[in-house]
Amino acid sequence: MSPARLERFAHARGLQFAMELAARRTPVEFRQYDEQKPVGWFGVPGATGFEVGQSVRERAITDDSAHRSRITWAVFTLRTGDDGAQVAHRAVSGVLPSGWHAEIDDDELVLWTLRGRVRLTSTRLWAWLGEMHGILEPLLARPERVSDAAVRRRRGIRLAIAE
């Protein structure tokens, strides 16, 4: 899908959009690739906004062959607290679709899949993310989402994706 089409999708829905390298520190599955090509990043605005992204990653197996994976992920920033992360993890673990995984990374709940057929503009994906947001609403922090990398750096805003 072209960046222009993803940007139109974001604009029509009031989302923030950026073409950035979507490389997370964890889980390990996100870090074991040699090359990463971003598909896109969406920031869902609002007091309890979240992030959605996708990238195609490649790991060299030999000089002539490589393994490619498309990783789709969503990140929800949780309120700090001793049990909040575990409660959030248990809450979503029971309703995750086949092929999706949930992991805790500090104060963030990361939902991810290696299934290659997930489209970032999928109505089903966004409906499901809306359900997850509803389940997690009482446990969510109020992060600030800004799609422009320069603005984020200047204002000291930490995203769940590494730059």
Order of alpha helices (4+ residues) and beta strands (2+ residues): alpha-beta-alpha-beta-beta-beta-alpha-beta-beta-alpha-alpha
